[in-house]
Amino acid sequence: MHKELQDILALVRASSSPLALATLLHVEGSSYRRPGSRLLTDGEQVLRGSLSGGCLEGEVMARAREVLAEGRPRLLRYDLRGDADLVWGSGSGCEGVLDILVERLDPAVLPDWLSWVEQAQASRTLLTLHLALDPGQLGMRSIPPKPDTHASGFIETFAPPIALWILGASDDSRPLVRMAKELGWTVGLLDHRPAFARPGRFPEADQVLAGHPAQRIPELRLDPRSAVVLMTHNYMKDLEALRLLAATEAGYLGLMGSRARSAKLVGELAAEGIHCGERLHSPVGLDLGAEDPETIALAVLAEIQARLHGRAGGSLRATRTPVSPP
């Protein structure tokens, strides 16, 4: 789940008055945001999210006020091709046809789909929802019998957030925790030293555990959207942890340390018949010129993001990868 939607769900849950949610459903041609992007408003201001590069927010806000007053959802279409972009957005980059659903959310009677999304996030399962666009059912959501159901309407799949586990609760783990939480990831720390593995040292973390790898790693529920970064700075603890991690489904394993240290660890494991394969990244992180804990954290998180999304982590300028701005 994207951080944007996490924040929107939290704002809706905390609100004492109805809010309007605008969702970008379809884009034909060029657009600043992609389908699934959202904007939450109370009718007076944008509380979170965006739908364009500034071309439509004011117009959508006006329609949101009408939806809040009437209570009925509206399906809007904006054609910003050609000279229309100059009228709507002063050349800000909106050049496509956009379909947007605006619906009212009442915190006193929240729709089921919000609970479904939150439950899927908590259980770390994929959730596919079908959004009806027929006039009589506009805005109604259901779980289709099969994720690939080609029904009329809007199909959206919500993936669980990346789960990052950091093995080693030293001070250099702190920026990794803070920055991962900013991305909307779930973050846990594990350290064999109880004096270091204290929640008070890492207030942003979702979990802080004390214990040896053999005791705790089997409890971590690692799945393909999980990443583990080993920064214990203890050779034997890293070796112990990698023995166990090699058998998990974790999609990314990062090992802090030099190439020589990594080669020795991998060699010992190979002699035991244990292989981590391409999941193991050491030295950990992308080559960003990182030198301090903060820039190292940036390099590590960037590599995890790339790996778990099937990207090489190179410059966009050198690829034809479609760009999705924030």
C-alpha positions in Angstrom: 0.0 0.0 0.0 1.3 3.4 -0.9 2.0 5.9 1.9 -0.5 8.3 0.4 -3.4 5.8 0.9 -2.1 5.0 4.4 -2.3 8.6 5.4 -5.7 9.0 3.8 -7.1 6.1 5.7 -5.8 7.5 9.0 -7.3 10.9 8.3 -10.7 9.4 7.4 -10.6 7.4 10.6 -9.7 10.4 12.7 -12.2 12.8 11.1 -15.4 14.0 12.9 -17.1 15.2 9.8 -17.7 13.8 6.2 -14.8 14.0 3.7 -14.7 13.7 0.0 -12.4 11.2 -1.7 -11.4 11.7 -5.3 -9.8 8.8 -7.1 -8.2 8.9 -10.6 -9.6 5.9 -12.4 -8.5 6.1 -16.0 -5.9 8.1 -18.0 -5.8 8.3 -21.8 -2.7 10.0 -23.1 -0.3 11.9 -20.7 -1.0 12.6 -17.1 1.0 13.7 -14.1 -0.5 10.9 -11.9 -1.5 7.3 -12.6 -4.8 5.5 -12.0 -5.3 4.8 -8.3 -4.0 8.2 -7.2 -6.2 9.9 -4.7 -7.1 13.2 -3.2 -8.8 13.7 0.2 -10.6 17.0 1.0 -13.0 18.5 3.5 -14.3 20.7 0.8 -12.2 23.7 1.9 -8.6 22.3 1.5 -6.7 19.4 0.2 -5.9 17.2 3.2 -3.7 14.6 1.4 -2.9 13.5 -2.1 -3.2 14.9 -5.6 -4.6 14.0 -9.0 -2.6 16.2 -11.4 0.2 18.7 -11.6 -2.2 21.3 -10.3 -4.4 21.4 -13.4 -7.6 20.0 -11.8 -7.3 20.3 -8.0 -9.4 23.5 -7.8 -12.1 22.2 -10.2 -12.3 18.8 -8.3 -12.6 20.7 -5.0 -15.6 22.5 -6.3 -17.2 19.2 -7.4 -16.2 17.7 -4.0 -18.2 20.3 -2.2 -21.3 19.4 -4.2 -20.8 15.7 -3.4 -20.4 16.5 0.3 -23.7 18.5 0.2 -25.7 16.0 -1.9 -24.1 12.7 -0.6 -24.2 11.1 -4.1 -20.9 10.1 -5.9 -20.0 11.7 -9.2 -18.0 10.4 -12.1 -16.1 13.2 -13.8 -14.2 13.4 -17.1 -11.7 16.0 -18.0 -10.1 16.3 -21.5 -6.9 18.3 -21.2 -5.4 17.5 -24.6 -4.0 20.2 -26.8 -4.7 23.8 -25.9 -7.0 22.7 -23.0 -4.0 22.3 -20.8 -3.1 25.9 -21.2 -6.6 26.8 -20.0 -6.8 24.4 -17.1 -3.3 24.3 -15.9 -1.2 27.0 -17.6 0.9 24.4 -19.3 1.7 22.4 -16.2 1.9 19.1 -18.0 -1.6 17.7 -18.0 -2.3 16.5 -21.6 -4.6 13.6 -21.3 -8.2 12.5 -20.7 -8.8 11.8 -17.0 -11.8 10.0 -15.4 -12.2 10.8 -11.7 -14.6 9.4 -9.1 -15.6 11.8 -6.3 -17.4 10.2 -3.3 -18.4 11.2 0.2 -17.0 9.3 3.2 -18.9 9.6 6.4 -16.7 8.6 9.4 -19.8 7.5 11.3 -20.6 4.9 8.7 -17.4 4.0 6.9 -17.7 1.8 3.7 -16.6 -1.8 4.1 -13.8 -1.5 1.5 -11.8 0.7 3.9 -11.9 -2.1 6.5 -11.0 -4.7 3.8 -7.9 -2.6 2.8 -6.8 -2.2 6.4 -7.3 -5.9 7.2 -5.3 -6.9 4.1 -2.5 -4.6 5.2 -2.5 -6.1 8.6 -2.4 -9.7 7.3 0.1 -8.8 4.5 -2.1 -10.2 1.8 -2.9 -8.9 -1.7 -6.4 -7.5 -2.0 -8.2 -6.9 -5.4 -11.3 -4.8 -5.5 -13.8 -4.1 -8.2 -15.2 -0.5 -8.3 -18.6 -0.3 -10.0 -19.1 2.6 -12.4 -22.6 1.9 -13.5 -25.0 4.8 -12.6 -27.1 2.6 -10.3 -24.1 1.2 -8.4 -21.5 4.0 -8.8 -18.8 3.8 -6.2 -19.8 0.4 -4.8 -16.8 -1.9 -4.3 -16.7 -5.7 -4.1 -14.1 -8.5 -4.1 -14.2 -10.2 -7.5 -14.2 -14.0 -7.6 -10.8 -14.0 -9.3 -8.2 -11.2 -9.3 -8.0 -11.2 -13.1 -11.8 -10.8 -13.6 -12.4 -8.5 -16.6 -15.6 -6.9 -15.4 -16.7 -3.5 -16.4 -15.5 -0.9 -13.9 -12.2 -0.2 -12.2 -10.1 -3.0 -10.9 -7.5 -2.1 -8.3 -5.0 -4.4 -6.4 -3.6 -3.3 -3.0 -0.2 -4.8 -2.1 1.0 -4.9 1.5 3.7 -2.3 2.4 7.3 -3.4 2.3 8.4 -4.9 5.6 11.9 -4.0 6.6 13.7 -5.9 9.4 17.0 -4.5 10.6 19.3 -6.9 12.4 21.3 -4.7 14.7 20.0 -1.9 16.9 23.1 0.4 16.9 22.9 4.1 16.4 23.5 3.8 12.6 20.2 2.0 12.3 18.2 5.0 13.4 18.2 6.9 10.0 17.2 3.6 8.3 14.2 3.3 10.6 13.1 6.9 10.2 13.4 7.1 6.4 11.7 3.7 5.9 8.7 4.9 8.0 8.5 8.0 5.8 8.1 5.7 2.9 5.2 3.9 4.6 7.0 0.7 5.2 6.6 -1.4 8.3 9.9 -1.6 10.3 11.2 -3.9 12.9 14.5 -4.2 14.7 16.2 -7.3 16.2 19.3 -7.3 18.3 20.8 -9.9 20.6 21.7 -7.2 23.1 18.7 -6.3 25.3 20.3 -3.0 26.3 20.2 -2.0 22.6 16.9 -3.5 21.6 14.7 -1.1 23.5 11.6 0.6 22.0 12.6 3.9 23.5 15.7 4.1 21.3 13.6 3.6 18.2 10.2 5.3 18.7 9.3 5.1 15.0 9.7 1.4 14.7 6.7 -0.9 14.7 8.6 -3.7 16.6 11.8 -3.9 18.6 12.8 -7.4 19.6 15.7 -8.7 21.7 17.0 -12.2 21.2 19.4 -14.3 19.2 18.7 -14.9 15.5 18.0 -18.6 16.0 15.3 -17.6 18.5 13.6 -14.7 16.7 14.0 -15.1 12.9 11.5 -18.0 12.6 8.9 -15.6 14.2 9.3 -12.8 11.7 6.8 -14.0 9.0 9.1 -13.0 6.2 7.5 -12.9 2.7 8.5 -11.8 -0.8 7.8 -8.2 0.1 10.1 -8.4 3.1 13.7 -7.0 3.3 16.3 -7.8 5.9 19.4 -5.7 6.4 22.1 -7.2 8.6 24.1 -4.6 10.4 25.0 -6.3 13.6 28.7 -5.7 13.0 29.2 -9.2 14.5 30.5 -11.8 12.1 29.2 -14.8 14.0 25.7 -13.2 14.4 25.5 -12.4 10.7 26.6 -16.0 9.9 23.9 -17.4 12.2 21.3 -15.1 10.8 22.1 -15.9 7.1 21.8 -19.6 7.8 18.2 -19.0 8.8 17.4 -16.3 6.3 18.4 -18.3 3.3 15.4 -20.6 3.9 12.9 -17.8 4.2 10.9 -16.1 1.4 12.4 -12.7 2.1 12.8 -10.9 -1.2 15.9 -8.9 -0.2 18.8 -9.6 2.0 21.4 -6.8 2.6 24.7 -7.4 4.4 26.6 -4.5 5.8 30.4 -4.7 5.5 33.2 -5.1 3.1 33.4 -7.4 0.0 36.1 -9.5 1.7 33.9 -10.1 4.8 30.9 -10.9 2.6 32.9 -13.3 0.5 34.0 -15.1 3.6 30.5 -15.4 5.0 29.1 -16.6 1.6 32.0 -19.1 1.4 31.3 -20.6 4.8 27.6 -20.9 4.0 28.3 -22.5 0.6 30.5 -25.1 2.3 27.4 -26.0 4.4 25.3 -26.2 1.2 23.4 -23.0 2.0 22.9 -20.4 -0.7 21.2 -17.0 -0.6 21.3 -16.5 -4.4 20.7 -13.1 -6.0 18.7 -11.9 -3.0 21.9 -11.2 -1.1 23.3 -7.7 -1.6 26.7 -6.9 -0.2 28.1 -4.3 0.0 24.6 -3.2 0.7 23.0 -0.3 -1.1 23.2 1.5 -4.5 26.4 3.3 -5.4 25.3 6.9 -4.4 28.6 8.1 -2.9 27.2 7.4 0.6 29.6 8.0 3.5 27.5 8.7 6.7 24.6 6.8 8.3 22.0 9.1 6.6 23.2 8.7 3.0 24.0 5.0 3.6 20.3 4.6 4.7 19.2 6.4 1.5 21.4 4.0 -0.7 20.0 0.9 1.1 16.4 1.9 0.9 16.8 2.8 -2.8 18.2 -0.6 -3.5 15.4 -2.4 -1.6 12.8 -0.3 -3.5 14.4 -1.2 -6.8 14.9 -4.9 -6.0 11.4 -5.5 -4.8 9.9 -3.8 -7.8 12.0 -5.6 -10.3 14.1 -2.6 -11.3 17.9 -2.3 -11.8 18.2 0.9 -9.8 19.9 2.9 -12.6 19.2 6.4 -13.9 15.8 6.9 -15.5 17.5 9.0 -18.1 19.1 5.8 -19.4 15.8 3.8 -19.6 12.4 3.9 -21.2 10.7 3.2 -17.9 7.4 5.1 -17.6 7.6 7.9 -15.0 5.0 8.3 -12.3 5.5 11.5 -10.4 4.4 11.9 -6.7 
